[in-house]
Amino acid sequence: MKILRTKTLFLALLLVKINVAAQELITFDCNGLTGNESTVSSTTNHPNLKKAILQRGSGLIGSKNKNRFNAKHWSTGDIAQAIAENDYIELSISPENRCTYSVSSITVNIQKSVTGPRTIAIRSSLDNYSTSVGDAQDLQDVTNTQQLTFAINHAVSSIPIHYRIYMYYAESTAGSAGFEGPGNDIVVQGSTISNTTNPILGFLSENTYLTEPNTNFITSVPISMTNFSSEITVGIAAEANSTVNREDFEILTTELTFTANGTQYVKIALHPDSDIESETLGLVITVTSGTVEVRKKNHYIHIIDRERPLLINEILADPSSSKGDANGDGISDTSEDEFIEIYNASGTAIDISNWVLADAVRERHIFPAGTIIPVEETIVIFGGGTPITVPGMVQVASSGNLGLNNGSDTIVLKNKFGTEILRQEYSVAGNIDQSIARELDLIGTFQKHSEIASNPENFSPGRYNTTNRSFSPTIKWTGNTDENWNTASNWLDSTVPQHDDIVEIPSGLNHYPTASESIEFNSLNIKSGASFIAKKDSKGIVNFEQNLERTNWYLATLPVQGEKIKNVIRNHILATGKNGNIGIALYDKTKNKWDYQTVNSNKEIKQAEGFAVKLASPGKLTLSGSVSTASVTQRITSDSIAFHLLGNPYTSYLNLGTFLKDNKKILEEQTIWIWNPTASKYELKMAGTDSSFQIAPSKGFFIKTNTQGTITFERENQSHLSDTYEKKTVLKYLLPLVMTLIKQLLKLYLRRDVPQDLTMVMMAPYLQE
């Protein structure tokens, strides 16, 4: 009977409704998250409450999505299945000592994919998650923000309560959903009191991060009072160790008087300055009259300076020989794993093409054409190796090493005109087998990375030092396991891309992705040397890159559908010649000559049709469109023997032997002619001796036909086997071809024109200066 009375009393307590005005107890704002963080702390919380935490149930998988706490693998069944599979996100609330609280409602902003969950419910630890609090609510089948409020009405509690947010009836376990929206993404309303005899007061949060404004700016920081008993006055002042210059701020609210429970705001005016230093303003509360218990006494406003467009956030000068694999290529190398992490704090993307990175000894790296650091992201430069597990932009030192001194060194970044943009000196970074990193990202001082309490790692290239989350929203393929697109372990942070994700496939890997099922993404960036095969529908923009290492002519084709010649002209700096001609030419097979284009050209490039391209300086050829998922054909209309310029229309490799066999009925020779830009000569690739040769994505080549028909590029002939796009050596040529080339070179020298000889039209274009 004693136990029964205790249970009855507890149940009665749960039914009591507190007659106190509801207020915000806890808020979460997911702005700035990458989406797949394992836990997230509350943005603000009442002084009577400890930091609240969000975390996923074991059945869910984190899924990258910028500015969202996100997950996939939501249950496709009902809530019973969701409970059995642990498909929930848990919100944990705990009171400070001698405090109690009640929860009246929870408001959430949800965003989901089209195949994500369609119903949401909340349960609590008070009854071991056996019943829903408030009614379950339906989610609309849309991808924009949906705001839902759940009436909780839980009575006073002095113990932690865990709320599990279940989402279920997903159309697919690949569908995602999470918390994202304008302003606060989760708001917990309720009331709280303290059982201490003193009032309690404090800041609602510990940190605010701001980018220095271009004009005078006022920001507000909340202070909350609870358990009020008598009038309290507090002063607010700047901490003596604040790094912000005194003339750059003004505390407009230097005193607050509380005559009741509630929240008031400290207003601070910030003034832009001309220096290039990020700064911190520390605020401290001082009680000037009355008695109050101050629980959150300090607040720090971190100001990132826009006038310092680029800054170095982390340096690894002395990698460990055994635990120093910072670039993630599987090898710890004391030279190759050195790195410098540069952050873009300018507020806009910065083009650093042809800029120079140097140390105190000499130049170490020249950034190639097309190097653009996105806003609020990083680029990491390694000494060498093949960086794999590093998020965001990554490059390897063009000089072959960074040569960072362990004792002290000076890192200098200069623009293409030689103007110094950034200078960073450091003292001791050696004999520690780890990086030196800013203890507060972007604004703090450098220290040993392992001594950053919130993330005691040896290094974190491309990631925040304090949280280890990526600066970049891009999901990067690593190919650690196999070629399956949907295998989570093949992706950085084990996150399979969703419909709104930016995806990157880098080069230098053991495995490249094959999508055997339909997939969606926002954009897919395929780096030079990488490959991708889509066997089913693939929705999203594909950006295919090919490095052109010289200013010679290259033969190419479109490895994607939908690209236009006007886009190719607009997106590249092409070589120029006489009569307005530029470095792009189509092959006119009816006239057996090159058709040079001008800046106003708007001709169509058909899929699998080749063209010649010449950049003004070495750089990247970038072609955008949708990936080909079916076999591609090219109609041949000539009955006579003729040459045709074609190319590989896929973002993957094609086997030459299979291609020639598939098309042998209309080919005059079982041969293709590939232009070698290094030697400015053609190479023959023939069915017998070169049947295993792999034609690279976007690579153009000539064929010779003798009748009408269709050239077919079979979808099933795709592979991830590779061969060099730009050959470094010249193969042995047959004597007839050599003689023909000599004749055509002589014609070119005498006439300064394109050869007309039907027997050999594959001369590289000649763009007259």
Secondary structure as UniProt FT lines:
FT   HELIX           2..15
FT   STRAND          23..28
FT   TURN            31..32
FT   STRAND          39..41
FT   STRAND          44..45
FT   TURN            47..48
FT   STRAND          53..56
FT   TURN            58..59
FT   STRAND          61..62
FT   TURN            66..67
FT   STRAND          69..72
FT   HELIX           79..84
FT   TURN            85..86
FT   STRAND          88..93
FT   TURN            97..98
FT   STRAND          99..112
FT   TURN            114..115
FT   STRAND          119..124
FT   HELIX           125..127
FT   TURN            128..129
FT   STRAND          137..138
FT   STRAND          146..157
FT   STRAND          161..168
FT   TURN            173..174
FT   STRAND          176..179
FT   STRAND          186..194
FT   STRAND          200..203
FT   STRAND          207..211
FT   STRAND          217..226
FT   STRAND          232..238
FT   TURN            240..241
FT   HELIX           246..248
FT   STRAND          249..251
FT   STRAND          255..258
FT   STRAND          262..270
FT   STRAND          279..289
FT   STRAND          293..296
FT   STRAND          298..304
FT   TURN            306..307
FT   STRAND          310..316
FT   TURN            321..323
FT   TURN            326..327
FT   TURN            334..337
FT   STRAND          339..344
FT   STRAND          350..351
FT   TURN            353..354
FT   STRAND          356..358
FT   STRAND          363..366
FT   TURN            369..370
FT   STRAND          372..373
FT   TURN            375..376
FT   STRAND          378..382
FT   STRAND          393..396
FT   TURN            398..399
FT   STRAND          409..414
FT   TURN            416..417
FT   STRAND          420..426
FT   STRAND          436..438
FT   TURN            441..443
FT   STRAND          446..448
FT   HELIX           449..451
FT   TURN            453..454
FT   TURN            461..462
FT   TURN            465..467
FT   STRAND          475..477
FT   TURN            485..486
FT   HELIX           488..490
FT   HELIX           492..494
FT   TURN            499..500
FT   STRAND          502..505
FT   STRAND          514..515
FT   STRAND          519..526
FT   TURN            528..529
FT   STRAND          533..534
FT   STRAND          538..548
FT   STRAND          554..556
FT   STRAND          560..561
FT   HELIX           565..570
FT   HELIX           578..580
FT   STRAND          584..588
FT   TURN            589..592
FT   STRAND          593..596
FT   TURN            599..600
FT   TURN            607..608
FT   STRAND          611..613
FT   STRAND          619..627
FT   STRAND          632..636
FT   STRAND          642..647
FT   STRAND          653..655
FT   HELIX           656..662
FT   TURN            663..666
FT   STRAND          671..676
FT   TURN            677..680
FT   STRAND          681..686
FT   TURN            687..692
FT   STRAND          694..695
FT   TURN            697..698
FT   STRAND          699..705
FT   STRAND          709..713
FT   HELIX           715..717
FT   STRAND          718..719
FT   HELIX           735..751
FT   TURN            758..759
//
